[in-house]
Amino acid sequence: MKPIPLLLLLLWQQLLSGQPAPLQQKAVLVKRMIELNHLSPRPVDDSFSLSMFKTILNRADGRRLLFTDPEYKSLQAYSLQLDDELNNKGWAFYDLFSSLYRKAIKRADSIITRVTAKAFDFTVSETVTSGKRDQFLFAADIPALAGRWNRNLKFKALDLLFDRTGEDSSTTSLQTVIKASEVNVREQLRKTEIRNLKRIIEHPTGVEGYITELYLDALAESFDPHTNYFSPQGKQEFQEQLSTEALSLGLDIDENEKGQITVDKLAPGGPAWKSGDLNKGDVILSILWEGKETKDMTGLGLQEAQEELDRSAEGKIMIRVRKTDGTIRTVMLRKEKIENEENVVKGFVLEGEKKIGYILLPGFYTEWENETGSSCANDVAKEIVKLKKENIEGLILDVRYNGGGSVGEAMDMIGIFVDEGPQAGIRTKEPKIVYLKDPNRGTIYSGPLVLLVNGQSASASEMLAAALQDYNRAVIAGSPTFGKATMQQMRALDTAMKKPPMNDRGMDMVKITTGKLYRLNGESVQQNGVQPDVYLPDAFDAIEYREKFLPNVLSSEPIAKNSYYKPLPSLPVNELAARSAVRIQADDNFRDIRRIIALMIARRERTETISLKWEEFEKWARQNETEREALKGTGLASGKIFKVGNHNLDRALLANNEYARELNQQWLEDIGEDIYIQEAFLVLCDLIKLR
C-alpha cells in the first residue's frame, strides 16, 4: 500500500472525531482521493477550474433565472482560481457563491409570487428565445430578471394551454382555452416553481448542505461525468432499493429540473419491469386508477405524485408516459408483491416465415458500483431453455433502453452465447491490460442471434454487444449505442480504505471512475458506442444524448488487438444490411422517422424566436404539432409479419391468472406492433437462410 500523505490522515482523523472539518479541507480531501484512485485524473489547473466553475453555475442557474449579470461577473472573477483554492491558496469563491445563491433564491421566490399574482397578458409583443444554453446571457439587472421570469412563465403557460386544445373536441382555439384555464395553469406554474425553490430551501441538510453538495459534486464531475460526490443523505438515496415486502408497482419516481415526474428505478421482477414499456427517464404525464378519474401529473410535486401512485393497493392503473425519444406510451399495471426469483425475464415466440424466440431485457439487476445481488444472466438462460423446447430457429435479445449493469452481469451474459475465451479488456491505473475471461465453458444457446440495441443501450449492454460482435456471434441491429466504457467504484471518503466498510451510514462517499473497458479487437466503445451491423433509424440519432456529448468525458483510444481470442466465421452482415436497407427505404414508418430526425437536427442547430402573443404562438405550435404527432406514431407497424405467442410453460401459468393474462396481452400487442422487432425478425430470417 502506498504511504498516505500526512494531510489526508489529519483530515480524516478530524472527520472521524466528529469535529466539523472546514469545507476547504473536505474539498481538498475529495480532490486528493480522486487523484489517487481515478483511472486517469486530469490536472487540477486553470482548465479544471473553468470546467468546475461552469458546472457549478449551470447546476445552480441553468435557466439563467436566478443571478443577474453583475452577480455572475463577480463570481466569474474566480473562474480560474478554484484550482488554487483547492491547493490551499485562499478560499473566497464558495463563500461569495453561497451568499449570492441564497439571496437569488429568496429573490426568485418573491418575483414568482409577484409575476403570477395577476393574469398573463398574451396580447403584448414579447418573445422568448430557444436554443443552446451557452448562448444565453444573464439578465442585466433585477427588473430585467423579473421580465425574464415573466416571459418564461408565459411561455410555459401557453405551452400547457395549447396542449389542452386537443383534450376537448369542442375547443377550437387557444384563445378559448386561455379564457377557461389561464387561472388554473398560472397557479399550477406558481406551485411548481416555488416547489423547485423549496427543494433547495428545505433540503434535508439545509440550504448550506445543498450548496456544499453542489460544490463538491461539481468538483468530482470535473474529473469525468461519472465521478460523483455523495453526502450520507445522497448516498442513501442513490443506493436504496425498492421494497419487496408489500404490494408495489415496482416503480420509483423522481422529479427532473423542469418539475416533471419521471421514472427513476424499476424493481427487477416488479410490475413496471415486467410491463416492458417503462424505462428510467420516462416522463409520467397522467395516471388513471380503475374506477377513478384521470389524474394529470403535470405540476404535481414528488410527494403528491407518490401519493397518487400509492392511492390504491387494488385495481389496475393506466400510466401514460412520454419516452425519452418523444413517443407516448400508455402502460397498464397492477400492484404485486415483488418476487425477484421468478419470471423477471420473459420470452415469447414469434411465428411467421420462421419460428423465432424473443427476449426483452430492459435492465440488468446490478450496477457498476455494486457487484452484489443476483445476476439476470441466469434468468435469461432459463428463458432460453424454455424457448428451445419450442424448437425456435433463431433468437432476438432486445437490450434497447438497457442502461447496463456490473461487469459480472455482462460476463455472465456473454458466457451464455460464447463458449470460451476472453470477453473484454480492462485498464486501471496499472499500465497492463487485464482480460476478463468466461469463467464457465460451454454455451446455453449457439443458434442464430440478433441483438437489438439503441442509443440508450449503455455500459454492460455495450460490453455484451461488443463481445458478440467481435466473436461474430450475433448480428447487432439498431442504432449506435450510448458510448460508456468506463467502470466506477463507490468508496468512503478515506484514501486508506480499499472498499467502503459494511456499515457506512453517516459517511461521505465518492464514486470514482477506476477503469476503462476495451473490445477484443482493440477498439474502445468509449464515446464511439457499438456501431450496429444493420442500422435502423432511431430518434436518438437527433438528440445530443450520448456519452460523447457529456462535459469532461474521458477520451477514446485503441489498444493492440487481443491475440488469443478466436472469432467464429464471419457473418454475412453486408448482405443482411443491404437487404434491410431496401425494406427500410420502402417502409413508411422508417421514412417518417428519418424525416423527424432531419427536422430535429435542424431545430437543434438553430436559435428560434417564439412570440408570446397567443395568435402567433398558436401558429408556431400548430407547425410543431405535426412533427410531434408524426413522432408519436413511429414504431407502430401497420402490418403483421409474425404472430406473437407464449411458450408452453407461460401458457400454463397464465391459465388461472386474469391480471397476468391482461398484462401478457399488452406484451403480445406491443411486440407485434414494434417495427424494430419486425425488422430484427426479418434480419434473423435472412441470416438463417444465408447460413
C-alpha positions in Angstrom: 0.0 0.0 0.0 1.3 3.5 -0.9 2.1 5.7 2.1 -0.8 8.1 2.8 0.0 11.8 2.9 0.0 13.3 6.4 -2.5 16.0 5.4 -5.1 13.3 4.4 -4.6 11.4 7.6 -5.1 14.5 9.6 -8.2 15.5 7.7 -9.6 12.0 8.1 -8.9 11.9 11.8 -10.7 15.2 12.1 -13.8 13.8 10.2 -13.9 10.7 12.4 -13.5 12.7 15.6 -16.9 14.3 14.9 -15.4 17.8 14.7 -16.8 19.8 11.7 -14.0 20.0 9.1 -13.9 23.2 7.2 -15.3 22.8 3.7 -12.0 23.6 2.1 -10.3 20.7 3.9 -13.1 18.4 2.8 -12.8 19.6 -0.8 -9.0 19.0 -0.7 -9.7 15.5 0.6 -12.2 14.8 -2.1 -9.8 16.1 -4.8 -6.8 14.1 -3.5 -8.8 10.9 -3.0 -10.0 11.1 -6.6 -6.5 11.8 -7.8 -5.1 8.8 -6.0 -7.8 6.4 -7.3 -9.0 7.7 -10.6 -8.1 5.9 -13.8 -6.5 9.0 -15.4 -7.1 12.1 -13.3 -6.9 15.4 -15.2 -4.6 18.1 -13.8 -6.2 20.4 -11.4 -5.3 23.6 -13.3 -6.9 26.6 -14.8 -8.8 24.4 -17.3 -10.1 22.3 -14.5 -11.1 25.4 -12.6 -13.1 26.8 -15.5 -14.8 23.5 -16.0 -15.8 23.3 -12.4 -17.0 26.9 -12.4 -19.2 26.2 -15.4 -20.7 23.1 -13.8 -21.5 25.0 -10.6 -23.2 27.8 -12.4 -25.1 25.6 -14.8 -26.3 23.4 -11.9 -27.3 26.4 -9.8 -28.8 28.5 -12.6 -29.1 26.6 -15.8 -32.1 28.6 -17.0 -30.4 31.9 -16.2 -33.3 33.0 -13.9 -31.5 33.5 -10.6 -28.3 35.5 -11.0 -28.0 39.0 -12.6 -25.1 39.8 -14.9 -23.3 41.8 -12.2 -23.6 38.9 -9.8 -22.4 36.5 -12.4 -19.4 38.7 -13.2 -18.4 38.9 -9.5 -18.4 35.1 -9.5 -16.6 34.8 -12.8 -13.7 36.7 -11.4 -12.8 33.4 -9.6 -13.4 31.1 -12.6 -9.6 30.5 -12.9 -8.9 30.4 -9.2 -10.8 27.4 -8.0 -7.8 25.2 -8.7 -5.6 27.5 -6.5 -8.2 27.3 -3.7 -8.2 23.5 -3.9 -4.4 23.8 -3.4 -4.9 25.8 -0.2 -4.3 29.2 -1.8 -7.1 31.2 -0.4 -10.8 30.4 0.0 -13.2 33.1 -1.3 -15.3 31.8 -4.1 -17.5 29.4 -2.1 -18.5 32.0 0.5 -19.4 34.5 -2.2 -21.3 31.9 -4.3 -23.2 30.7 -1.2 -24.2 34.2 -0.2 -25.3 35.2 -3.7 -27.1 31.9 -4.3 -29.2 32.3 -1.1 -30.0 35.8 -2.0 -31.0 34.8 -5.5 -33.3 32.0 -4.3 -35.2 34.4 -2.0 -35.5 37.0 -4.7 -36.8 34.4 -7.2 -39.5 33.4 -4.7 -40.6 37.0 -4.5 -40.5 37.5 -8.3 -42.5 34.3 -9.0 -45.2 35.3 -6.4 -45.5 38.8 -7.9 -45.5 37.7 -11.6 -48.2 35.1 -11.0 -50.4 37.3 -8.9 -52.2 38.7 -12.0 -53.4 37.3 -15.3 -50.8 36.9 -18.1 -51.4 39.2 -21.0 -51.0 37.3 -24.2 -51.7 40.2 -26.5 -48.5 42.2 -26.0 -45.5 41.8 -28.3 -43.0 39.7 -26.3 -40.8 36.8 -27.3 -38.6 34.1 -25.8 -35.6 32.5 -27.5 -34.9 28.8 -27.6 -31.5 27.3 -28.3 -28.4 26.0 -26.6 -27.9 27.1 -23.0 -24.4 28.5 -23.6 -25.9 31.1 -25.9 -28.0 32.7 -23.1 -26.6 35.7 -21.1 -27.6 36.6 -17.6 -30.2 39.4 -17.1 -28.7 42.9 -16.9 -30.4 43.8 -13.6 -33.2 42.9 -11.3 -36.0 44.5 -13.4 -34.7 42.6 -16.5 -34.6 39.4 -14.4 -38.2 39.9 -13.4 -39.1 40.4 -17.1 -37.3 37.2 -18.0 -39.2 35.3 -15.3 -42.5 36.8 -16.7 -41.7 35.7 -20.3 -40.5 32.3 -19.2 -43.7 31.6 -17.2 -45.9 33.0 -20.0 -44.2 30.6 -22.5 -44.8 27.7 -20.2 -48.4 28.7 -19.7 -49.0 28.9 -23.4 -47.4 25.6 -23.9 -49.6 23.9 -21.3 -52.7 25.7 -22.5 -52.0 24.7 -26.1 -51.8 21.1 -25.0 -55.3 21.4 -23.7 -56.7 22.5 -27.1 -56.7 18.9 -28.1 -58.4 17.5 -25.0 -61.9 18.7 -25.8 -63.3 18.4 -29.3 -65.4 21.5 -28.8 -62.3 23.6 -28.2 -61.3 25.3 -31.4 -58.7 27.8 -30.5 -56.0 28.6 -28.0 -57.9 31.8 -27.1 -60.9 29.7 -25.9 -58.7 27.6 -23.6 -56.9 30.7 -22.3 -60.3 32.1 -21.1 -61.2 28.8 -19.4 -57.9 27.7 -17.9 -55.4 30.5 -17.6 -56.0 31.0 -13.9 -55.5 27.3 -13.1 -52.4 27.0 -15.3 -50.9 30.1 -13.8 -51.4 28.7 -10.3 -50.0 25.4 -11.3 -46.8 27.1 -12.6 -46.5 29.1 -9.4 -46.7 26.0 -7.3 -44.2 24.1 -9.5 -41.6 26.9 -9.5 -42.0 27.6 -5.7 -41.7 23.9 -5.1 -38.4 23.8 -7.0 -37.0 26.5 -4.8 -38.3 24.8 -1.7 -36.3 21.7 -2.7 -33.2 23.8 -2.0 -34.5 25.8 1.0 -36.0 22.7 2.7 -33.2 20.3 1.8 -32.7 17.6 4.4 -29.3 19.0 5.3 -30.4 22.6 4.9 -29.5 25.2 2.3 -25.9 25.1 3.3 -25.8 21.3 2.9 -27.4 21.6 -0.5 -24.8 24.2 -1.7 -22.0 22.1 -0.2 -23.1 19.0 -2.1 -23.5 21.1 -5.3 -19.9 22.4 -4.9 -18.3 19.0 -4.1 -20.1 17.1 -6.8 -19.1 19.8 -9.4 -15.5 19.2 -8.2 -15.9 15.4 -8.6 -17.6 15.7 -12.0 -14.8 17.9 -13.3 -12.7 14.8 -13.5 -15.3 13.0 -15.6 -19.1 12.8 -15.8 -19.4 9.6 -13.9 -17.3 10.6 -10.9 -19.5 11.9 -8.1 -19.6 13.0 -4.5 -22.4 11.8 -2.2 -23.3 13.2 1.2 -24.6 10.5 3.6 -28.1 11.5 2.6 -27.4 11.5 -1.1 -25.6 8.1 -0.9 -28.6 6.6 0.9 -30.9 7.8 -1.8 -28.5 6.5 -4.5 -28.2 3.0 -3.0 -31.7 2.4 -1.6 -33.5 -0.4 -3.0 -37.2 -0.7 -3.7 -39.2 -2.6 -1.0 -40.2 -6.2 -1.9 -42.3 -6.7 1.3 -45.6 -5.0 0.3 -47.8 -4.7 -2.7 -45.9 -2.4 -5.1 -45.8 -1.2 -8.7 -42.1 -1.8 -8.6 -41.6 1.8 -9.7 -39.6 4.6 -8.1 -40.1 8.1 -9.3 -38.1 11.4 -9.3 -38.6 15.0 -10.3 -36.5 16.5 -13.1 -35.3 20.1 -13.3 -38.5 21.0 -15.2 -40.6 19.8 -12.4 -41.8 16.8 -14.3 -42.4 13.5 -12.6 -40.1 10.8 -14.1 -39.4 7.1 -13.8 -36.3 6.7 -11.7 -35.9 3.0 -10.9 -37.6 -0.3 -11.8 -37.5 -3.2 -9.3 -36.5 -6.4 -11.2 -39.5 -8.7 -11.3 -41.9 -5.9 -10.4 -45.0 -5.0 -12.4 -43.3 -2.0 -14.0 -40.3 -4.1 -15.0 -42.5 -6.9 -16.4 -44.5 -4.4 -18.5 -41.5 -4.0 -20.8 -42.8 -0.4 -21.6 -41.2 1.7 -18.8 -37.7 2.9 -18.5 -35.6 5.3 -16.4 -36.2 8.8 -17.6 -39.7 8.4 -18.9 -41.9 11.4 -18.0 -45.2 10.4 -16.4 -47.9 12.5 -18.0 -51.1 11.1 -16.3 -52.4 8.1 -14.4 -55.8 6.5 -14.2 -56.8 4.2 -11.4 -59.5 1.8 -12.3 -62.9 3.3 -11.5 -61.4 6.8 -10.9 -60.8 9.9 -13.0 -57.7 10.5 -14.9 -55.1 12.4 -12.8 -52.8 14.8 -14.7 -49.3 14.6 -13.1 -48.3 17.9 -14.6 -47.4 20.3 -11.8 -47.5 17.8 -9.0 -44.7 17.7 -6.5 -42.8 14.5 -5.9 -44.7 13.7 -2.7 -48.0 14.5 -4.3 -47.2 12.2 -7.2 -46.1 9.4 -4.9 -49.4 9.7 -3.0 -51.3 9.4 -6.3 -49.4 6.2 -7.2 -49.9 4.9 -3.6 -53.6 5.7 -3.7 -54.8 2.2 -4.1 -53.5 -1.3 -3.4 -56.0 -3.0 -5.7 -57.2 -2.5 -9.2 -55.5 -1.6 -12.4 -53.7 1.7 -13.1 -53.1 3.1 -16.6 -49.8 5.2 -16.7 -49.3 7.5 -19.7 -45.7 8.4 -20.3 -43.5 10.3 -22.7 -40.4 8.3 -23.6 -37.0 10.0 -23.9 -37.3 9.9 -27.7 -40.7 11.8 -27.6 -43.0 8.9 -28.2 -46.1 8.4 -26.0 -47.0 5.1 -24.3 -49.9 4.0 -22.1 -49.0 1.2 -19.7 -51.4 -1.0 -17.7 -50.1 -2.1 -14.3 -51.4 -3.7 -11.1 -49.6 -3.8 -7.7 -48.0 -7.0 -6.7 -45.7 -8.4 -4.1 -42.4 -8.3 -5.9 -40.7 -11.7 -6.4 -37.1 -11.4 -7.6 -36.6 -15.1 -8.1 -39.2 -15.9 -10.8 -40.5 -14.5 -14.1 -38.2 -11.5 -14.1 -37.2 -12.2 -17.7 -39.9 -13.2 -20.2 -39.6 -14.9 -23.5 -42.0 -15.0 -26.4 -42.4 -17.0 -29.6 -42.7 -15.1 -33.0 -44.2 -17.4 -35.6 -44.0 -16.3 -39.2 -41.6 -17.1 -42.0 -39.5 -18.7 -39.3 -40.1 -19.6 -35.7 -38.1 -17.1 -33.6 -37.6 -16.6 -29.9 -37.8 -13.1 -28.4 -36.5 -11.9 -25.0 -36.6 -8.3 -23.7 -34.1 -7.3 -21.1 -34.9 -3.7 -20.0 -32.2 -3.6 -17.4 -29.6 -5.6 -15.5 -30.1 -6.3 -11.8 -26.9 -4.7 -10.5 -24.8 -1.7 -11.4 -21.1 -1.0 -12.0 -20.8 0.4 -8.5 -22.4 -2.5 -6.8 -21.4 -6.1 -7.7 -23.7 -7.7 -5.1 -27.1 -9.2 -5.9 -28.4 -11.8 -8.3 -27.4 -12.0 -11.9 -30.0 -11.7 -14.6 -27.9 -13.9 -16.9 -29.2 -17.0 -15.1 -32.8 -15.9 -15.7 -32.1 -15.2 -19.4 -30.5 -18.7 -19.6 -33.6 -20.3 -18.1 -35.9 -18.5 -20.5 -33.7 -19.6 -23.5 -34.1 -23.2 -22.3 -37.9 -22.8 -22.3 -37.8 -21.3 -25.8 -35.5 -24.0 -27.2 -38.2 -26.5 -26.2 -40.5 -24.7 -28.7 -38.0 -25.5 -31.4 -37.1 -21.9 -32.2 -34.9 -21.4 -35.3 -33.3 -18.2 -34.0 -33.3 -15.7 -31.1 -33.7 -11.9 -30.7 -32.3 -10.4 -27.5 -33.6 -6.9 -27.0 -31.5 -4.6 -24.9 -32.8 -1.3 -26.1 -33.1 1.3 -23.3 -30.9 -1.1 -21.2 -28.7 1.2 -19.2 -26.3 -1.6 -18.2 -25.1 -3.3 -15.1 -22.0 -4.6 -13.5 -19.0 -6.3 -15.1 -20.1 -9.6 -13.6 -23.5 -9.2 -15.2 -22.0 -8.6 -18.6 -19.5 -11.5 -18.3 -22.3 -14.0 -17.3 -24.5 -12.8 -20.2 -21.7 -13.1 -22.8 -21.0 -16.6 -21.5 -24.5 -17.7 -22.5 -23.6 -17.3 -26.1 -19.8 -17.6 -26.3 -18.1 -21.0 -25.5 -14.8 -19.8 -24.0 -12.1 -17.2 -24.3 -11.5 -13.5 -23.3 -14.5 -11.2 -23.2 -13.1 -7.7 -22.8 -10.0 -5.8 -21.7 -9.8 -3.6 -18.6 -7.3 -0.9 -18.0 -7.0 0.6 -14.5 -4.2 2.8 -13.2 -1.9 -0.1 -13.8 -0.4 0.1 -17.4 -1.1 -3.6 -18.2 -4.4 -4.5 -19.8 -6.2 -7.3 -18.0 -8.6 -9.5 -20.0 -11.8 -10.9 -18.5 -12.4 -14.5 -19.3 -15.6 -16.6 -19.4 -15.5 -18.5 -16.1 -17.6 -21.3 -17.5 -17.1 -23.5 -20.5 -20.0 -24.2 -22.9 -23.0 -22.2 -24.0 -26.7 -22.2 -23.4 -27.6 -21.0 -26.9 -25.5 -21.4 -30.1 -28.0 -20.7 -32.8 -28.7 -17.6 -35.0 -28.8 -14.5 -32.9 -29.8 -10.8 -33.3 -29.0 -8.3 -30.6 -31.3 -5.3 -30.8 -29.8 -2.0 -29.4 -30.4 1.7 -29.5 -28.9 5.0 -28.2 -29.8 4.2 -24.6 -28.1 0.8 -24.5 -25.2 1.5 -22.3 -22.2 0.1 -20.2 -22.8 -3.6 -19.6 -25.2 -3.7 -22.6 -22.4 -2.3 -24.8 -19.9 -4.8 -23.3 -22.3 -7.6 -24.3 -22.8 -6.1 -27.8 -19.1 -5.6 -28.4 -18.1 -9.1 -27.4 -20.8 -10.7 -29.5 -19.9 -8.6 -32.5 -16.1 -9.3 -32.1 -16.7 -13.0 -31.9 -19.1 -12.9 -34.9 -21.6 -14.5 -32.6 -24.5 -12.1 -33.2 -25.8 -9.6 -35.7 -26.1 -6.2 -34.0 -29.2 -4.3 -35.2 -30.4 -0.9 -34.3 -28.7 2.5 -33.8 -25.3 3.3 -32.3 -25.2 2.6 -28.6 -24.6 5.2 -25.8 -20.8 5.0 -25.7 -19.9 4.5 -22.0 -17.0 2.2 -21.5 -15.8 3.2 -18.0 -16.2 1.5 -14.6 -16.9 3.1 -11.3 -16.5 2.2 -7.6 -18.1 3.6 -4.5 -15.6 4.5 -1.8 -15.9 6.0 1.6 -14.2 9.4 1.9 -10.9 7.9 3.1 -7.9 7.1 0.9 -6.8 4.3 3.3 -9.9 2.2 2.6 -9.9 -0.1 -0.4 -13.7 -0.6 -0.1 -16.4 1.1 2.0 -17.0 -0.6 5.4 -20.0 -2.8 5.7 -21.7 -0.2 7.9 -21.0 3.0 6.1 -24.0 5.0 7.3 -23.2 8.6 8.1 -20.1 8.6 5.9 -19.4 10.7 2.8 -18.9 8.7 -0.3 -17.2 9.3 -3.6 -18.0 7.4 -6.8 -14.8 7.2 -8.8 -14.0 6.1 -12.4 -11.4 3.4 -11.8 -11.3 1.5 -15.1 -11.9 1.6 -18.8 -13.2 -1.3 -21.0 -11.7 -2.3 -24.4 -13.0 -4.5 -27.1 -11.2 -7.7 -28.1 -10.4 -6.1 -31.5 -8.5 -3.3 -29.7 -11.1 -0.6 -30.2 -12.9 1.3 -27.4 -16.6 1.7 -27.0 -15.9 4.9 -25.0 -17.6 7.8 -26.9 -17.9 5.6 -30.0 -20.6 3.2 -28.9 -21.1 -0.1 -30.7 -21.9 0.5 -34.3 -24.6 -1.8 -35.5 -24.1 -4.2 -38.3 -27.7 -3.4 -39.5 -28.6 0.2 -39.0 -32.2 1.1 -38.1 -33.0 4.8 -38.0 -33.8 6.0 -34.5 -35.0 9.3 -33.0 -31.9 9.2 -30.6 -29.8 9.9 -33.7 -31.1 13.5 -33.5 -30.5 14.0 -29.8 -27.2 15.1 -28.2 -27.7 12.5 -25.6 -24.8 10.0 -25.8 -21.6 9.9 -23.8 -19.6 11.9 -26.3 -21.8 15.0 -25.6 -21.2 15.0 -21.8 -18.8 17.5 -20.3 -15.3 16.3 -19.2 -15.8 13.0 -21.0 -12.9 10.6 -21.0 -11.1 10.0 -24.2 -11.3 7.0 -26.5 -8.1 5.4 -27.6 -7.4 2.0 -29.2 -5.1 -0.7 -27.9 -3.5 -3.7 -29.5 -5.9 -6.4 -30.7 -6.2 -9.4 -28.3 -4.2 -12.2 -30.0 -5.8 -15.0 -28.0 -9.5 -14.8 -28.9 -10.8 -16.9 -31.7 -13.7 -15.3 -33.6 -16.2 -17.5 -35.3 -16.6 -17.4 -39.1 -17.7 -14.0 -40.3 -21.4 -13.4 -40.6 -22.9 -12.1 -43.8 -23.5 -8.7 -42.3 -23.1 -6.7 -45.5 -25.7 -8.7 -47.3 -28.0 -8.5 -44.3 -27.6 -4.8 -44.1 -28.2 -4.3 -47.8 -31.5 -6.4 -47.7 -32.6 -4.5 -44.6 -31.9 -1.1 -46.2 -34.2 -1.9 -49.1 -37.0 -2.8 -46.8 -36.4 0.3 -44.6 -36.3 2.6 -47.6 -39.8 1.3 -48.6 -41.3 1.4 -45.1 -43.5 4.5 -44.4 -42.8 4.3 -40.6 -39.0 4.4 -41.1 -39.4 7.1 -43.7 -41.3 9.2 -41.1 -38.5 8.6 -38.5 -35.8 9.7 -41.0 -37.8 12.9 -41.7 -38.3 13.6 -38.0 -34.6 13.1 -37.4 -33.8 15.7 -40.0 -36.3 18.1 -38.6 -35.0 17.6 -35.0 -31.4 18.1 -36.1 -32.3 21.3 -38.0 -34.1 22.6 -35.0 -31.3 21.7 -32.6 -28.8 23.7 -34.7 -30.8 26.9 -34.8 -31.8 29.6 -32.3 -35.5 30.2 -32.5 -37.5 33.3 -31.5 -41.0 32.5 -30.3 -43.8 35.0 -30.0 -45.8 35.2 -26.8 -48.9 36.7 -28.5 -51.4 33.9 -28.4 -52.3 34.0 -32.1 -48.7 33.8 -33.3 -47.8 31.2 -30.6 -50.7 29.1 -31.8 -49.4 29.2 -35.4 -46.0 28.2 -34.2 -47.3 25.4 -32.0 -49.5 24.0 -34.8 -46.5 23.7 -37.0 -44.6 21.8 -34.4 -47.6 19.6 -33.6 -47.3 18.0 -36.9 -43.8 16.9 -36.1 -44.7 15.7 -32.6 -47.7 13.7 -33.8 -45.6 12.1 -36.5 -43.1 11.1 -33.9 -45.8 9.7 -31.6 -46.9 7.3 -34.4 -43.4 6.0 -35.2 -42.5 2.4 -34.2 -46.1 1.1 -34.7 -46.2 -1.4 -37.6 -49.2 -1.3 -39.9 -49.0 -4.9 -41.0 -48.2 -8.2 -39.2 -45.4 -10.4 -40.4 -45.5 -12.8 -37.4 -47.8 -14.0 -34.7 -46.7 -13.4 -31.2 -47.3 -16.1 -28.6 -46.1 -17.6 -25.3 -44.2 -20.8 -24.8 -45.9 -23.7 -23.2 -44.8 -23.1 -19.6 -46.0 -19.5 -19.6 -49.4 -20.6 -21.1 -49.9 -22.9 -18.2 -49.0 -20.1 -15.7 -51.4 -17.7 -17.4 -54.4 -20.0 -17.4 -55.5 -19.2 -13.8 -54.3 -15.6 -13.5 -56.5 -12.9 -15.0 -54.2 -10.0 -14.4 -51.2 -11.8 -15.8 -53.3 -12.6 -18.9 -54.2 -8.9 -19.3 -50.5 -7.9 -18.9 -49.4 -10.6 -21.2 -51.9 -9.4 -23.9 -50.4 -6.0 -23.8 -47.0 -7.6 -24.3 -48.2 -9.5 -27.3 -49.7 -6.4 -28.9 -46.6 -4.2 -28.2 -44.2 -6.8 -29.6 -46.4 -7.4 -32.7 -46.6 -3.6 -33.5 -42.9 -2.7 -32.9 -41.3 -2.0 -36.3 -37.8 -2.6 -34.8 -38.7 -6.0 -33.6 -40.3 -6.7 -37.0 -37.2 -5.7 -38.8 -35.0 -7.7 -36.4 -37.2 -10.7 -37.2 -36.7 -10.2 -40.9 -32.9 -9.8 -40.5 -32.8 -13.0 -38.5 -34.9 -14.8 -41.1 -32.4 -13.6 -43.8 -29.5 -14.8 -41.5 -31.0 -18.3 -41.2 -31.4 -18.5 -45.0 -27.9 -17.3 -45.7 -26.1 -19.6 -43.2 
